[in-house]
């Protein structure tokens, strides 16, 4: 763990703020337990990802400028979402007059598990969570931020979330048949291509059910929301938690 308590700006995605505020609370509590000084800037808004993903990047300049001005003075910016972090780091538009601040911010914004393993340098968390846990690797975090190795590449296996989860006492890591397949959410893809999106989600759930997953977790609540909706409508016996909730409960 780094020696001095870093000043963290907690970046909470819109859907977490509106639908899953407990994930934001768990992220805050977890980081504080790990010795961080955490602030939640009340003025934060959407980072602009939904617009950009739909082809309207030109309309995200205001959101991007606001994000930079709000978070630029923190040591690190941490979010419980690989999707939003990837947008801020690699897909947000360049803002004239804030080039230096934007470049610096790109190097200090992290997804939650990435921050814990790569910045705090924590390889093992002490705690208990006696459940069978299946992990969903969301595409943006998995392949965009490289939070885990991609199955199509010939490389040494690694998974930052697994590193934090598998050492918890009593936790059983579920080995899936297809470890990094898309769930079909894809933001507005789930609206414009509903049938394909649902079929892909059903495929992911079938993999978890076939391997007796008790709790399905992941690093992006958007994907978990998609899978939870399908499971609920089909009365499938699965529970859903963000990884921040599991880690926070485990080391309480």
LUMNUTI-228566 format. One record per residue: x, y, z of N, C-alpha, C in turn. Coordinates in steps of 0.1 Angstrom, whole numbers, padded with zeros to 4 digits, always signed. Example, Ala and Ser with C-alpha at 12.3 -4.5 7.8 and 13.67 -1.06 7.14 Angstrom:
# residues 2
+0132-0057+0078+0123-0045+0078+0132-0033+0078/+0128-0022+0071+0137-0011+0071+0129+0000+0079/
***
This chain:
# residues 252
+0009-0012+0000+0000+0000+0000+0009+0012+0000/+0005+0023-0007+0013+0035-0007+0013+0041+0007/+0024+0048+0010+0027+0053+0023+0017+0064+0028/+0015+0074+0020+0007+0085+0024-0008+0083+0019/-0017+0088+0027-0031+0086+0023-0034+0095+0011/-0037+0089-0001-0040+0097-0013-0053+0104-0012/-0054+0115-0018-0067+0123-0019-0074+0118-0031/-0085+0111-0028-0093+0104-0039-0106+0112-0042/-0108+0114-0055-0121+0119-0059-0129+0107-0064/-0141+0105-0058-0149+0093-0061-0158+0097-0072/-0157+0090-0084-0165+0093-0096-0175+0082-0097/-0188+0086-0095-0199+0076-0095-0207+0078-0108/-0208+0067-0116-0216+0068-0129-0230+0071-0126/-0237+0076-0136-0251+0081-0135-0260+0069-0131/-0259+0058-0137-0268+0047-0134-0266+0041-0120/-0254+0042-0115-0251+0038-0101-0257+0048-0092/-0256+0061-0094-0261+0072-0086-0277+0070-0086/-0283+0067-0097-0297+0067-0097-0304+0054-0093/-0298+0043-0097-0304+0030-0094-0297+0021-0084/-0284+0023-0082-0276+0014-0073-0267+0023-0064/-0273+0032-0056-0265+0041-0048-0257+0033-0038/-0261+0021-0034-0254+0012-0024-0240+0009-0030/-0239+0008-0043-0225+0005-0049-0216+0017-0047/-0221+0029-0048-0213+0041-0045-0209+0041-0031/-0218+0038-0022-0215+0038-0007-0205+0028-0004/-0206+0016-0010-0197+0005-0008-0183+0009-0013/-0182+0015-0024-0169+0020-0029-0162+0029-0020/-0170+0039-0015-0165+0049-0005-0160+0042+0007/-0168+0033+0013-0164+0027+0025-0152+0018+0023/-0151+0011+0012-0140+0002+0009-0127+0010+0008/-0127+0020+0001-0115+0029-0001-0110+0034+0012/-0120+0039+0021-0116+0044+0034-0110+0033+0043/-0116+0021+0042-0110+0010+0050-0096+0007+0045/-0093+0010+0033-0079+0007+0028-0070+0019+0030/-0074+0029+0037-0065+0040+0041-0066+0052+0032/-0076+0054+0024-0076+0065+0015-0085+0076+0020/-0082+0088+0017-0090+0100+0020-0099+0103+0008/-0112+0100+0010-0121+0100-0002-0131+0112-0001/-0133+0119-0012-0143+0129-0013-0152+0126-0025/-0165+0129-0023-0174+0128-0034-0179+0142-0039/-0173+0147-0050-0177+0160-0055-0192+0160-0058/-0200+0168-0052-0214+0169-0054-0218+0174-0067/-0209+0182-0074-0212+0188-0086-0211+0178-0098/-0207+0166-0096-0204+0157-0108-0216+0154-0115/-0215+0152-0128-0226+0149-0137-0221+0137-0146/-0229+0134-0156-0226+0123-0166-0212+0127-0172/-0204+0117-0175-0191+0119-0182-0193+0121-0197/-0205+0118-0202-0207+0120-0216-0207+0107-0224/-0204+0096-0218-0202+0084-0226-0214+0080-0234/-0227+0080-0229-0238+0076-0237-0239+0084-0250/-0237+0097-0249-0238+0105-0262-0227+0101-0271/-0215+0100-0266-0203+0097-0274-0205+0083-0281/-0210+0073-0274-0211+0060-0279-0222+0059-0290/-0231+0069-0290-0242+0070-0300-0238+0079-0312/-0226+0084-0312-0221+0092-0323-0222+0107-0321/-0225+0111-0309-0227+0125-0306-0216+0131-0298/-0203+0127-0301-0192+0131-0293-0191+0147-0292/-0195+0153-0303-0194+0168-0304-0203+0174-0293/-0213+0167-0288-0222+0173-0278-0217+0170-0264/-0205+0164-0262-0201+0160-0249-0190+0170-0244/-0187+0180-0251-0176+0189-0247-0179+0196-0234/-0192+0199-0231-0195+0206-0219-0193+0197-0207/-0198+0184-0208-0196+0174-0198-0182+0171-0195/-0174+0170-0206-0160+0167-0204-0152+0179-0197/-0155+0191-0201-0149+0203-0195-0152+0203-0180/-0165+0201-0177-0169+0201-0163-0162+0190-0155/-0161+0178-0161-0154+0167-0154-0140+0171-0151/-0133+0176-0161-0119+0180-0158-0118+0190-0147/-0126+0201-0148-0125+0211-0138-0128+0206-0124/-0137+0197-0123-0142+0192-0110-0132+0182-0104/-0125+0174-0112-0116+0164-0106-0101+0166-0108/-0097+0177-0114-0083+0179-0118-0074+0180-0106/-0079+0184-0094-0070+0187-0083-0068+0175-0073/-0075+0164-0076-0073+0152-0068-0061+0144-0072/-0055+0137-0062-0044+0128-0065-0048+0117-0075/-0060+0111-0072-0065+0101-0081-0080+0102-0082/-0085+0097-0093-0100+0097-0095-0103+0082-0096/-0112+0077-0088-0116+0063-0088-0131+0061-0090/-0134+0051-0099-0148+0048-0102-0151+0033-0102/-0163+0029-0097-0166+0015-0098-0172+0012-0111/-0165+0015-0122-0169+0013-0135-0158+0013-0145/-0155+0002-0152-0145+0003-0162-0149+0010-0175/-0162+0009-0177-0168+0016-0189-0166+0031-0189/-0170+0037-0178-0169+0052-0177-0155+0056-0176/-0146+0049-0170-0132+0052-0169-0126+0052-0182/-0129+0041-0190-0123+0040-0204-0127+0052-0212/-0139+0057-0211-0144+0068-0219-0136+0081-0215/-0134+0083-0202-0127+0095-0197-0113+0094-0202/-0106+0083-0201-0092+0081-0205-0089+0082-0220/-0098+0076-0228-0095+0074-0242-0104+0079-0252/-0117+0082-0248-0127+0086-0258-0133+0099-0256/-0130+0106-0245-0135+0119-0243-0128+0129-0253/-0136+0139-0258-0130+0149-0267-0119+0158-0261/-0110+0162-0268-0100+0172-0264-0106+0185-0261/-0103+0191-0249-0109+0204-0245-0098+0215-0246/-0101+0224-0255-0091+0236-0257-0090+0244-0244/-0077+0247-0241-0075+0255-0229-0072+0246-0216/-0076+0234-0217-0074+0225-0206-0065+0213-0210/-0057+0214-0220-0049+0203-0225-0040+0197-0214/-0033+0205-0206-0024+0200-0196-0032+0192-0185/-0043+0198-0180-0051+0192-0170-0058+0179-0175/-0062+0179-0187-0068+0167-0193-0058+0156-0194/-0046+0159-0199-0036+0149-0200-0032+0143-0187/-0031+0151-0177-0028+0147-0163-0039+0138-0157/-0051+0142-0160-0063+0135-0155-0063+0121-0161/-0060+0120-0173-0061+0107-0180-0052+0097-0173/-0041+0101-0167-0031+0092-0161-0034+0090-0146/-0045+0096-0141-0048+0094-0126-0062+0090-0124/-0069+0086-0134-0083+0080-0133-0082+0065-0134/-0088+0058-0124-0087+0044-0124-0101+0037-0121/-0102+0025-0126-0113+0017-0122-0110+0011-0108/-0120+0008-0100-0118+0005-0086-0108-0007-0083/-0110-0018-0090-0101-0029-0087-0087-0026-0092/-0086-0019-0103-0073-0015-0109-0066-0006-0099/-0073+0003-0093-0067+0012-0083-0061+0004-0071/-0069-0005-0066-0065-0013-0055-0053-0021-0057/-0052-0028-0069-0041-0037-0072-0029-0029-0077/-0031-0019-0086-0020-0012-0092-0014+0000-0085/-0023+0007-0078-0018+0019-0071-0016+0016-0056/-0026+0011-0050-0024+0007-0035-0015-0005-0034/-0013-0013-0045-0004-0024-0044-0009-0035-0034/-0022-0037-0034-0027-0047-0025-0030-0060-0033/-0023-0071-0030-0025-0084-0036-0035-0093-0030/-0037-0090-0017-0046-0099-0009-0053-0092+0001/-0066-0094+0001-0075-0087+0012-0079-0098+0022/-0078-0095+0034-0082-0104+0045-0097-0102+0048/-0105-0113+0047-0119-0112+0049-0126-0125+0046/-0139-0125+0049-0147-0138+0046-0159-0135+0037/-0161-0144+0028-0173-0143+0020-0176-0157+0015/-0183-0165+0023-0186-0179+0020-0197-0181+0009/-0194-0178-0003-0204-0180-0014-0197-0184-0027/-0204-0191-0036-0199-0194-0049-0201-0182-0058/-0191-0176-0063-0191-0163-0070-0187-0165-0084/-0196-0161-0093-0192-0160-0108-0190-0146-0112/-0179-0144-0119-0175-0130-0123-0178-0128-0138/-0185-0116-0140-0187-0112-0154-0177-0101-0157/-0169-0104-0167-0159-0094-0172-0165-0085-0183/-0168-0073-0179-0173-0063-0189-0163-0059-0199/-0168-0057-0211-0159-0055-0223-0149-0044-0221/-0155-0032-0218-0146-0020-0217-0135-0021-0207/-0138-0027-0195-0128-0029-0185-0118-0040-0189/-0124-0051-0194-0116-0063-0197-0106-0060-0209/-0111-0056-0220-0102-0054-0231-0097-0039-0233/-0105-0030-0228-0101-0016-0230-0091-0012-0219/-0094-0015-0207-0085-0011-0196-0075-0023-0193/-0077-0034-0199-0069-0046-0196-0069-0050-0181/-0081-0051-0176-0082-0056-0162-0080-0071-0161/-0080-0078-0172-0078-0092-0172-0073-0096-0186/-0067-0108-0187-0062-0112-0200-0074-0116-0209/-0073-0113-0222-0083-0117-0232-0081-0131-0237/-0092-0139-0238-0090-0153-0242-0085-0155-0256/-0087-0145-0264-0082-0146-0278-0067-0143-0280/-0060-0139-0269-0046-0136-0269-0038-0147-0262/-0026-0149-0268-0017-0159-0262-0008-0152-0252/-0013-0151-0240-0006-0144-0229-0008-0150-0216/+0001-0147-0206+0000-0152-0193-0013-0148-0186/-0021-0157-0181-0034-0153-0175-0033-0144-0163/-0042-0134-0163-0043-0125-0151-0057-0120-0150/-0061-0116-0138-0074-0110-0136-0073-0103-0123/-0074-0090-0124-0072-0081-0112-0084-0083-0102/-0096-0085-0107-0107-0087-0097-0105-0101-0090/-0101-0111-0098-0099-0124-0092-0089-0124-0081/-0078-0116-0084-0067-0115-0074-0073-0111-0060/-0083-0102-0061-0088-0096-0048-0099-0105-0042/-0106-0113-0051-0117-0121-0046-0113-0135-0041/-0103-0141-0048-0101-0155-0046-0094-0159-0032/-0088-0149-0026-0082-0151-0013-0091-0149-0001/-0104-0144-0004-0113-0143+0007-0117-0156+0012/-0117-0157+0025-0120-0170+0032-0135-0175+0028/-0136-0187+0023-0149-0193+0020-0154-0190+0006/-0148-0181-0001-0152-0178-0014-0148-0188-0024/-0158-0193-0032-0155-0203-0043-0156-0195-0056/-0145-0194-0063-0145-0188-0077-0150-0198-0087/-0161-0194-0094-0167-0202-0104-0159-0201-0117/-0155-0213-0122-0148-0213-0135-0159-0215-0146/-0160-0205-0155-0170-0205-0165-0165-0211-0178/-0174-0215-0187-0169-0220-0200-0164-0209-0209/-0170-0198-0208-0166-0186-0217-0164-0174-0207/-0152-0172-0204-0148-0163-0193-0150-0148-0196/-0149-0145-0209-0149-0130-0212-0158-0127-0224/-0169-0133-0224-0179-0131-0235-0188-0119-0231/-0192-0111-0241-0200-0099-0239-0214-0104-0234/-0220-0096-0225-0234-0099-0220-0245-0094-0229/-0241-0085-0239-0251-0079-0248-0256-0066-0244/-0252-0060-0233-0257-0047-0229-0253-0036-0239/-0240-0033-0238-0235-0023-0248-0241-0010-0248/-0247-0005-0237-0253+0008-0236-0265+0009-0245/-0265+0018-0255-0277+0019-0264-0279+0007-0273/-0269-0001-0274-0271-0014-0282-0282-0022-0276/-0284-0022-0263-0295-0029-0257-0309-0024-0261/-0309-0011-0265-0322-0005-0270-0324-0007-0285/-0313-0004-0292-0314-0005-0307-0315-0019-0312/-0308-0029-0305-0308-0043-0309-0313-0052-0298/-0325-0049-0293-0330-0055-0281-0329-0071-0282/-0334-0077-0293-0334-0091-0293-0321-0098-0292/-0311-0092-0300-0297-0097-0299-0291-0096-0285/-0294-0084-0279-0289-0081-0266-0294-0091-0256/-0307-0094-0256-0313-0103-0247-0308-0117-0249/-0306-0121-0261-0301-0135-0264-0287-0136-0258/-0279-0126-0260-0265-0126-0255-0265-0127-0240/-0274-0119-0234-0275-0120-0219-0279-0133-0214/-0289-0139-0221-0293-0153-0217-0282-0163-0218/-0274-0162-0228-0262-0171-0230-0253-0170-0218/-0250-0157-0213-0241-0155-0202-0247-0161-0189/-0260-0159-0187-0266-0164-0175-0267-0180-0175/-0269-0186-0187-0269-0200-0188-0255-0206-0184/-0244-0199-0187-0231-0203-0184-0229-0203-0168/-0234-0193-0162-0233-0192-0147-0242-0202-0141/-0254-0204-0146-0263-0214-0139-0258-0228-0141/-0252-0231-0153-0246-0244-0155-0235-0248-0146/-0228-0237-0141-0217-0239-0132-0220-0236-0117/-0233-0235-0114-0238-0234-0100-0234-0221-0094/-0233-0210-0101-0230-0197-0095-0241-0193-0086/-0238-0188-0074-0247-0184-0064-0249-0169-0065/-0238-0161-0066-0238-0147-0067-0230-0143-0079/-0236-0135-0088-0229-0130-0100-0224-0116-0097/-0212-0114-0099-0206-0101-0097-0198-0096-0109/-0194-0083-0108-0186-0077-0119-0182-0063-0115/-0175-0056-0124-0170-0043-0121-0179-0032-0127/-0189-0036-0135-0198-0026-0141-0212-0029-0138/-0219-0020-0131-0233-0022-0127-0242-0022-0140/-0238-0016-0150-0246-0015-0163-0248-0029-0168/-0237-0037-0169-0238-0051-0174-0246-0059-0163/-0243-0057-0151-0250-0065-0140-0265-0062-0141/-0269-0049-0143-0283-0045-0144-0290-0052-0155/-0283-0053-0167-0288-0060-0178-0291-0075-0175/-0281-0082-0169-0282-0096-0166-0292-0098-0155/-0293-0089-0145-0302-0091-0134-0317-0089-0140/-0319-0080-0149-0332-0078-0155-0337-0091-0162/-0328-0097-0170-0332-0109-0177-0334-0121-0167/-0326-0122-0157-0327-0133-0147-0340-0131-0139/-0343-0119-0135-0355-0116-0128-0368-0120-0136/-0368-0116-0148-0380-0119-0157-0381-0133-0159/-0370-0141-0159-0371-0155-0161-0370-0163-0148/-0372-0156-0137-0372-0163-0124-0360-0172-0122/-0348-0168-0125-0337-0176-0124-0330-0173-0110/-0326-0184-0103-0321-0183-0089-0307-0177-0088/-0305-0165-0091-0292-0159-0090-0293-0146-0082/-0282-0143-0075-0281-0130-0068-0270-0122-0075/-0272-0108-0074-0263-0099-0081-0257-0089-0072/-0244-0088-0072-0237-0077-0064-0225-0072-0072/-0223-0059-0070-0211-0053-0076-0199-0058-0067/-0187-0059-0073-0175-0064-0066-0172-0055-0054/-0175-0042-0055-0173-0033-0044-0181-0037-0032/-0193-0042-0034-0202-0046-0023-0196-0059-0016/-0191-0068-0025-0186-0080-0019-0173-0077-0011/-0164-0070-0016-0152-0066-0009-0154-0059+0004/-0164-0049+0003-0167-0041+0015-0173-0050+0026/-0182-0059+0022-0189-0068+0031-0178-0077+0038/-0169-0082+0029-0160-0092+0034-0150-0087+0044/-0146-0074+0043-0136-0069+0052-0142-0060+0062/-0155-0061+0064-0162-0052+0074-0157-0055+0088/
***
